[in-house]
């Protein structure tokens, strides 16, 4: 439960609502002087409304602030009218006004606590939605975009005006690391590869993980020569030693042609990568 009210939240309250709160705070004292409106002092329960409003917008502290403000005004008016002006002080009337004060306090605090709980639940729901969105679009191990997200991104760019190319990255020696040192060590390698690919990225690149030890890089606005240069740079970044074993990569390049679909372009990049694998690995091929 927060014990402070942000000024920005206060400023977001509609101005008409603030004016209404001020009117409903002041008007009971005015109506109390008019017998035609003044029925058994019940008009003072109008003070509940600004308490509810402040509690709704500002939570527990807002409700407490409103309750203090309206009751200071209410009890000051009552004391002034019945005591300072030497009017007869009737116990029943005093009880009613004290009751008004207690009820407004309790209602304001109650609504404030309810508002705090609702806000907390909304934040939890928002956090859960974000987690579900992340699980749907990102790989749980590397936090890179998954195959589904990558294919959506590729599809959008294929309909754009700029040239598109794919780099299909497959690790060399990864299976041996898994077999020798276990899958936990393999997971560490995949996370490290993902981090290195992220560091190679700029605004025109989009990196994803297809699964296993396969990664994919989308290049937007790059011709064949530029794509080869970028792939060669990535190849250098992915040279690693894992104890006594070496990790490298084979990268296949495919440039989009008219009529290409995301699946056909991905298949072309995959074919280029396997051609590199079959001719020696640790190289770039188009």
Buried (B, 14 or more C-beta within 10 A) or exposed (E): EEEEBEEEEBEEBEEEEBEBBEEBBBBBBEBBEEEEEBEEBEBBBBBBBBBBBBBBBBBBBBBBBBBBBBBEBBBEBBBEBBEEEEEEEEEEBBEBBEEBBEBBBEBBBBBBBBBBEEEEEEEEEEEEEEEEEEEEBBBEEBBBBBBEBBBEBBEEBBEEEEBBBBBBBBBBBBEBBBEEBEEEBBEEBBBBBBEBBEEBEEEEBBBBBBEEBBBBBBBBBBEEEBBBEBBEEBBEEBEBEBEEBBBBBBBBBBBBEEEBEBEBBBBBBBEBBBBBBEEEBBBBBB
